[in-house]
Amino acid sequence: MIVKKPLFLFLLVSPVFAFFISLFIGAYHIPFFAIVNMVLLKTLQTISGILTKITFGKLYFNVQIPYPSVYQTVLFKIRLPRVLLAMAVGSALAVSGAVLQAIFRNPLLDSYILGVSSGAAFGAALAIGLSLSPGVAPLAFVFALLAVLLTTSLAKIGGRITPVTLVLAGVIVNAFFSALTSLLKFLMEHEKLASVVYWLMGSFADADWHSVKVAFPVILFGCVLICLMRWHLNVLSFGEEAKLVGVETEKLKFALIVIVSLITAVSVAFCGIIGWVGLMIPHMVRMAFGPDHKTLIPLTMTVGASFMVLADTLARSIATYEIPIGILTTLLGIPFFAYLLRKTGGGWNA
C-alpha cells in the first residue's frame, strides 16, 4: 500500500483536476487562469450571500467578478452545471455497480445489467409521454425499484440466487422494460418521440441549475449513506456466513438496493441511460487496490466522477457535433465486460 499511496491520493482528488479541465475545454475559449479565478470568486460570492442571509442583511464582504459577461455566461450557465451534474451521475452509477456487485457477489453486475436503468428509463419515458414533468424522477425511481425486485425474484431458484441466474434474469427484465419503452415510443406524438429517443441515448446537453439543484443533493445523500455503510459490504461479501456475525443481511440488502435504485433513478431521470460505468469503474479500482470496500467505495465515487466528466468532455469535443455519452460509455464498456467474463468466468472468486 506504501507504493500505491501516491496513486490513491491522486485518484481521491482527481475530480478536482477533471473539474477544471472540463471547464476549460469548449467551443468558446476562456483562459484557464480566468476560469480558476472566476470559480474561486463565485465561491466567495456565494459564501458572502449565505452569510448575508444568515445575519439578516449584514454584508461581510462584497465580491465582484472582473471578467467579461460572456465569460461568466459560458462558464456559469452552460459549463458549470453540466460538469457538476456529470460528476454526480458518474459517482452514482459507479458506486451503484460496486454495491450491487457486493450484495449479489457477482463481479459482472451493475445497475444497467440488473435492469435498474431500463426500469428507470421506462418510468421517465412514461412521465415524458404523459407530459408529467414533475413526475419524471418519482416514476423513474418506482420503476427502477420494481425492475430490481423483478430481477431478484426471477433469479431466485430453489431459494438461492446464483451469479448466472441473476445475469439471465437481468437480461429478461432489461428486455421487458425495453419493449415497454419501445411501445411508448410507438404510441408517442412525433414531437415528444424525438426528445425521448435522444434522451435514452444518454446526454448532459440539457443540464442546467434546476437539474443540479434536484439531482446533486439526492445523489450526494445516497453516496454518503453508502459510504457510511461501506464496512457492511465487506460482511455481505461473505454471503450466508454474514448472518453468523449478527448482520441482518436481508434488511441490509433491501436498504442498499433502495439507495442504489434512488440514485440511479435520479441519474437516469436527468441524463438518460448511461450504461457500463458501474461495471468498469469498480473493477478498475478493485484491480488496483483490492476488494476492501472501505477503500473501494470512496475511490469508486471519485474515479466515477472523474471518468464521467472527462468522457462527457470527449463526447462534446471529439467532433463538430455532440456524441451522446451513452454511446461512448457502451463502446468502452462492452469490451471491458467481455474481458471480465473471460477472466472471472462469471464467478466472484474465479
Steps between C-alpha positions, in 0.01 A plus 500: 500500500801727554581484128137563408444786745589777248260342247233471769530868592502606134184305419334634814548861385473427126152660472660839570732465199223358280272785611732778382610316184138457393418865573796607287415292191219627279406671175543844658854554628543633853852528650565233760605738779192714431287189562680422826465860619132522405418172677680615816338845489156348438553270800586799718203688359269209591645479851449875538136466393440219751659699783292803404179298525602341831583840653178660368656728241834585658754485214838365614687538171406599148646284222500611136600284201714724271458299180291550182135405530536252213763311703265484796204390288690216333661384824219534754192436288625235257817321610485503879155340547587240237827407670340481847216278373747273316708462817195411707366250247843342453535443874145365525531248218848384602418447867170331407696240308739444789212453746305259278813295435554467875137420584462226240866391502512528121776703331303534176218710642410864491173693499489478119532120483268443797218688329493801731591743222248362250226506765585858591512592131151360445363695797662821380382445141148433629503831688625683190238332282224603742644855530564451872823699530504504885436125501806397298727428798228338722380269222859417409566400862184287528577302185870469586406338830241282326760388245751387761230319699390319183859406421571358845167314506565340162858412596402321821483131419472249781526777756839627382639741243801405287710737290387335177125514579533861613661611173242305298215649705649846440500432125130403518399806702708728277326358194158537665540867589675574170197356321264712710709808424489415128121469523485844661713645221268340242196661662659840563448820308784580261600812694558300819649200321808683373589632844444161667713313243790743550452496876515118515846507340629696800616860494579795723409750229189616689676542835406819683494630855154355562621147428809557715292631794272196486743220411819606681363500859316167451805328351731653760270378779486148353876482446569620855266232639674231296839631611393482865373142448799384297640273770176299484578424136812312608278283719245445222777378274520187717148400391298291745789506749414867568207385715743331738638837613154636578438704185137505383597444138155520340413836659844635418478383138155654460616835643801507269290402198256785577789749521654370177161514325447857622831642379481303173144619438595863558799461268289345223225757547733790420743355246349182353664157489877499542605139524809303607646763732403294805674199349827660390588739781467268805711236324771745405523611862476141627783385273723780629415504872328173584145410610485681838189719474635747755738610225301385198186709561662846544735442207218370281309822566791729412620299199142470375456877522829564318428240231155639424616860480790414269283268287239774463774746404619256234143441377437871444842588357608199290293617201323811375176357642437345840505122531253359759714389792300178539638384165856580606478316835341197331780481243749503789297268724427209267864395445565548872203275583629237256843517666349451846284212380805322364707574810247419774282243325199677650595418859613717789811310591588346166 
